[in-house]
Amino acid sequence: MDNKKIRQIVIFGDGVEAQLAALVIKSQFDEESFAVSIVSGGSQNSSYALSLQPESISIFNLIGLDEKTLMRNVKSNFKFGTLFENLDGKGKSCFQPFGTHGGPMDLVSFQHFAIKKRIEQGSFDYNDYSLAAKAALANKFVHPQNPGSLLSTLSYSLHLSAEDLEALFAHRCRALGVNVIQGAVKEVNTSNDRITNVVLDDLTQVNGDFFIDCTNQIANPFAEAMEIKIKSWSEWFENDRVARVFSSNEGEELFTRVKADSNKIVRQIGLADGSAQDVYYSSRVTSAEEVARELKSDSLAKDVVDEQFIIGTREVAWKGNYLALGRAFGQYEPLNASNFHGFIVGLQKFIALFPRTDDCELESFELNRKLNLWYENMRDINLLYHLSLEQKAGNSSNNLSAINLEKYPQSFQHKFKTFIDSGQLAYYEEEAFSEPFRSSLYLNLQFWPSAYDPRMDRFDMSQMNTRFDEMKSAINSTVAQMPNHLQYRSQYLDS
């Protein structure tokens, strides 16, 4: 290895992922150090709308794009969490908010107060103590503010139009001198586990020092040429296809909707000019024609895009001078987080480990280790929803003998047993969500532990009850005074 300096980076893909990768690289490093090109096959971006996580928003700061500028140029609305419908098999809804629940209790997390209360009284609505949950369902919004106040417990994200974002990014790519090459990949040539060049369908040869795959296809010519196998999760997730459609009906809400039934999962994102729906289904149970017919029953729906959905990851994301990001590396069902968020996580890890030369064995090893852990943790979070669907009733989930955990990954078994037995979260590196979020997810899905932190017994419960009853009243009062989210957004963007 002669430690050749990287001077040409080539990114493959259509749509916002390839553009964002180019913009971040050009913005974060010396523009004169290397050239960045995008090779676009010209296919339509299959996503109509994008849903961000609170942690995702910071990626736009890296390219000098503040929130107001973003929202003024892209159809968007705020998001406080996700509304899950029918996860108990009986039509009951469950809202999973961003932000925190309750308040601090010395070194004891708030969930233990909830667990003890439920053991004592038999029921407990955890979201009574979440300002974000109450505000979202009341269609009210303000930005988090005043550290130490109730409004500081809020956390939010955004829904964005993929079409508008692509247009905005295209303009910025041109301004930064990103070269765009049109053409579909015909051949990927390799030598010694490295890409030497890529040949397009018009026989154009594309050369580069480093190649980034943002094609959103986990099975593609790059994976085949680099001999990178896929680690399938199909033994736990049956859905292998996704149908996407956009309907021109008003659908703005402060949350993403996810509805489950026995053979499919429907995810809906509302924007000012309509709503985007993704239907994840198993081709072994439901035909593409049946799903398309159901979606087209809405007279305002655009053409249905139906594509393969391989759930799982590749063995590695980074090999030699090749890197796969987002859906090119791995895919999961976007229940609490979209696959666009997985792309952002991978991109951020790459920027932190950005190679100075083509001798990047240590950097690639670390990124592969961390990214595989992150996707596995996301898998385990999604398995919690599938377990909820499988149980069909919340309270029975407390009976471990009634749950066949042996069919799940060891990491999921350990996490689930630890929380059910003690109310404590098992520690795993590269978790996809914060501890308060994961705790609330268990409780909102009605997976209640059989025990709480023994330090709870030193608290005077009458005083704790008074304190948190006051908090519940304060949450309701605060929500009542909050502005309608559309009015707030309009005033915010006009200011």
N, C-alpha and C positions, 0 to 999 in steps of 0.2 A: 504494500500500500504506500503510495507516494504522497498521501495527504493532500490531494488536489483540492483547491479551494472551490467552493460552490459558487458559480457565476450565473447559471441559467436554471431557473425553476419553471417547470411546466405543470400546469394544473389541468386536469381533464374533468369535464362535467358541464351540465346545463343548469342554469338557475342560480339561486342565491348562495348555495354552499360554495361553489367554485369561485364566485365573485367575492364572497366574504373572505375566503382564504387568501385570495390575491390582495385584497385591500388591507388586511391585517399585516401580512408580510411586508407589503410596500410601506405601510405606515409605521411599523415598529422598528425597521432597520434602515440603514443608510441606503438611500435610493440608488446611489452609484455603485453599490457593492455587487448587485446582480440584477439581471433582467427577469421579469415575471410574465409568463404567457398563459392564456387560457385556451384550451382546445375544446370547442363546443360542437357537439354533433347536430345541434339545431332542433332537438326534440323538445316538446312542450314540458315545462315543469309540472310534474304530476300533482304537487301540492297546491291547493287553492288558497289556503290560509295557514299561517304559522302561529304556534302557541309557545310563548317563552316562559321560562322559569324566572323567579326573582334573581337567581344567580346568573342568568343569561344576559341580562341587560347590560352588564359591564362590558361586554364584547364590543358594543357600539362606541363606547368611550375610547377604545383603542384605535378607532378610525376617525376620531374627531367628530362623532355624530351624537349630539345631545338629544335628550328625550323629546323636547319640543320640536326640534327640527325633524326628527324621525316621524313624529306623529302628524306634523303638518304636511309631510310629503307622502305618507303612507296611510291608507285607510286602516284605522286601528281603534281599539278600545281597551280599557283597563280590565284586569283579571285578578280576582281574589282567591281563586282556587278551582276545584272541580266538583261538579254535582254528579254523583253516581246514582243511577236509577235501576232498581230491580236487582240489586246485588244479593238480596236475600231470597230471590226467587218468588217473592210475594208482592212485588211492586213497591216496596219501601225505598225511599230515597235516603242517601247518605252524602253529606257535604264534607269535602276534605279541604280545609282552608290553608292558605299560607299564614305566616305569622305565628304567634304564640298563644297558648291557652293559660288562663289563670295568672298567678303571680308567684314570685319567689318565696320559698319557705326555708330560710337558712340554706343548708346544703341538700335539702330534699326536693326533688322535682315535683311539680304540681300534679302529675298523673297519680302520685301515690295518695294524695288527698282524695282524688276522684275514686280510686280503687277502694279505699277504706269506706268512703261514703256509700258506694254501691253495695259493698259487702253488708253494710249495716242496714241499708234501706231497700235494697233489691233493684233499684233503678237509678240511672244517672245519665243526663244528657251532657256529654262533654262539651258540645258546641255552645251551650249556654254561657260558656266562659271564653268564647272567641269573638272578638269584635269583628274580625274579617268575615267570619261565617255569617253573623247576623247582618252585617252591612251588605254583603253580596246578595243574600236572599231578599233584602229590602230594596235592592237596586240603588244603594247609596255609596258614595265614594268621596274620600279626601286622601291626599298623600300622607304618609306617615310623618309625624312631627312631634315636637316637644319631648325630648328625651326624658324618660321617667314618668311620662303621662300615659294614659290609656291609649292615646293615638299612636304612641311609639310601638305598640304591640302589632300594628298593622304591617303587612308585607304584601306586595302586589307584583304583578307582571303585566304583559301585554299580549293581545291578539293582533296579528299583522296580516295585511294582504300580501300574499307572495308575489303577485303580479306587480303591485306598486313597488315593493321592496326591490324586485329584480331591476325595474326601470331606474330606481334611485342608485343602486349599486353600479349599474352599467355606466351611468353618467360619471360617477366617481372613479371608476376604473379607467375611463378614457382620460380623465383629468390627471391621473397619476401615471399615465403612460403604460398601462397594462396592454400588452399585445393580445388580440383575439384572433384565433385561427379557426376557421370553419372546416369541419370534416369529421366523419365517424372513424373510429379506430378499426383498422383492418388487421393489423399484425403488430405484436409486441415482441421485439427481439431482445434476447438476454444473453449474458455471458457471466459465469461465475457468480450467480445469484444477484446480478445487477442488470438493470435495463440499459441497453446500449442506445436504442432508438425506437421510435414508434412510427409505423407506416399507416397513413390514413387511406380512406377509400378512393381518393383521387391520386394515390401513389405518392403524395407529399410525405417526405421523411422529416419527422420532428425529432430534433436532438436536444439534449438537456443534461444537466448534472444531477438534478433531483426531480422526481416525478411524484405528483400528489393526485390521488384518485378521489374525486368528488362526484363520481358518476351515479351515486345512490343505488348501485346494483352490487349486491354482495357476491354474486356469481357473474364474472365478466372476464374479458380477455386478459386483463392484468393478473387476476388471481390465478388463472390457468397457466399463464406464462411463468409466473413466479413460483408456481407449485405450492400455493398456500391453501390448505384444506379448510373446510367449514366445520365448526363445532355446532351441530344442530341442537336446538332445544325442543324439537317437535314432540318428544316423549311427554312434555309437560304442557305444551301449547299446540292445539290442533289447528288453529287458523293458519292457512297457507296462501290466502289471497286477500287483496284489498281492493275495494271499489270506491272511487272518489267522485263526488259530484258537488256542484255549486248551485244553489237555488237563490233566485233573486227576491226572496222574501226577507222582510226585516227580521233580524235575529240577534241584535246586540244584547248581550247579557254580560254580567260581571264574572262569568265563569265558563269553563268548558263543560259541555254535557257528555257524559258517557253512559250509554244504556246497554245492558246486557240481557240476553235471553239464552235459551238452551243451546243455540247454535251460531250465534254471532255477537259481535260487539260493535256498537255504533257510536262514533265520536263526532260531536258537532261543535263548530267554532262559529260564533256570530260576529259579523262585521256590519258596517253601516249600510252596505248595499246588498246584503244577503248572508247566507250561512253556508259554510263548507261542511260536508259530511264525509267521513271515512267509514266504510263498513268492512270490518275484518271478519272473514268467514272461512269455513273449511270446505274445500271443493269436494271432499268426500261426503259431505252432508247436503250442501246447497250448491246449485249450479250458478254460473256467472249470469246466465240469462234470467234466472229467477230474481237475483239481486238487482240486476239492471232494470227489470220490469217494475220492481217495487220502488226503486229510486225515481224512475221516470214517471211514476204516477203523479208526481208533483209537476204540474204543467209549467212551472217556472224554472225547472231544473235544466241545467246545461247537459251536454253529452257526458255520459258516464265513462270514466277512465278506469279500466280494470287491469290489475297487474299482479304478478307473482309476489308473494310476501314470504321470504325465507327468514324464519326467526332463529336467531343464534348469532354467532360471531365467527370470524376467521380465527385461525390459531394465533396469528400475529397481525398487527396493523402495519408495522414498519419492518421492512426487510431490505437490506442493502440501501439502494438509493430510491426506494419506493415506499410510499406511505398511503394507506387507505384511511379516509376519515368518514364519519357519519355512517350512513346506510351502506356505503361501500365496505365498511369494516364489520358492522353488526346492526341488527334490527331487533327491536323489542316492541311489544304492543304499547302504544302511546296512551297509557291510562292516566298517570299523573304527570308525565313529562313526554313531550314529543321527541321523535328521533332527531329533529333539528337541534334539540338541547344536547343530545349525545354527540352530534357533530361539533357543537361549540366546545364541549368539554374536551374532546380530542384535539381540537385546534389549539385551545389554550395550553394543553400539556405539551404540544409540539413546539409552540412559541417559547415556552419555558425551557425546553431542551433543544433549542434550535441548533443545528450542526454548523460549525464553522468550516469544516472540511468534510470530504467524503469518508473520512475515518470516523464513523459515528456508531460504533458497536455498542459502547456504553450507553449512549443516549437512546438508541433504539431499544435496548434491553429494558431500560427503566420505563420508557413510555409504554411498551408492550405489557410490562408487569402491571403498571397502574391502570391502564385502560381496560385490560381484561378483568381486573378486580372491580372496576367501576361498573362495567356491563353486567357482571355476575351479581353485584348487589342490586342493580336495577331489575334483573331477572327475579331475584328473591322477593323484592317489593311487589312485583306483578303477580307472583305466585300466591301472595297473601289474598289478592282479589279473587283469584281462581279458587282458592280454598273456601272463601266466603260463598262463592257461587255454588260450589260443590256441597257445602253444608246445608244450604237452603234455609237455615234458621240460625240466628245469632247465638242464642244461649247454649245450644248444643256444642258449640265450639270449645267451651270450657272443659268438656269431657274428653281428655286426651285419648282415652281408650276408644272413642268413637271416630277418631281421625286416623287415617292411614298415612302417617308421615313418612313411612319407609320408602315410598315411591318418589319422594322429593330429594333434591340435592342435600348433601350433608350440611352445608352452610345454612340452608333454609331451616332444616330440622333444628339445628342448634339455636338459631335466632328465635324461632317460634317457642321452643320449649323453655328457653331462658326467660322470655317475657311472660309466658303463661304461668310459670312457676314462681316468679319473683316480682314481676312488674318492672324489672330492669332490662335495659337493652344490652345485648351482647356487642362487644366492640369488634368491628371489622374495618380494616383500612379501606379508604376510597369509597365510603358510603355515598350514595347518590342524593340522600336527603339528610337534613339536620336531625338531631335527636328528638327535639320537640315534635317535629313533623312525623317521624316514625312512631313515636309513642301515641300521638293522636290518631294515626292511621289504624293501629291495632284497636283502639277503643271505639273509634267511629264505625269500624267494621264489626263491632260487638265481640271482639276477642278479648274478654276481660280476664285478667290474671286472678289466680286464687289466693294471692298474698300480696302484701305491700311492704314497703321499706319499714322495718321495725322501728326506725327513729320517729315514725309518725305517732307512735304511742306516747311520746313525751310531750306532744302538743295538746293544749286544751281545745278539744273539738268544738266546744260551744263558742269559743272565741274565733276559731277557724271558720265555723259556719257563719258567724256574723260577718266576718271579714269578706268572705267570698259571696255571700248574699248581697252585700253592698256592691261588690264588683259586678255581679250580674245585673243589678239595677242600674249601675253606672253605664254598663254596656248598652242596655236598652235605651237609656236616656240619650246617650251619645249618638246612637244610630238615628234616633228620632230627629236630632238636630242636624244631621249630615245632609248635604245637598244631593239631589238626584245626580246620578253619575254622568248622564248626557249633558246636563246643564253645567256641571262642574268641568267636564272636559272642554266644552265650548268656551267657558270663561278662562280656563287655564291656557288654551291655545291662542286666545285673543290677547292675552296679557303680554 
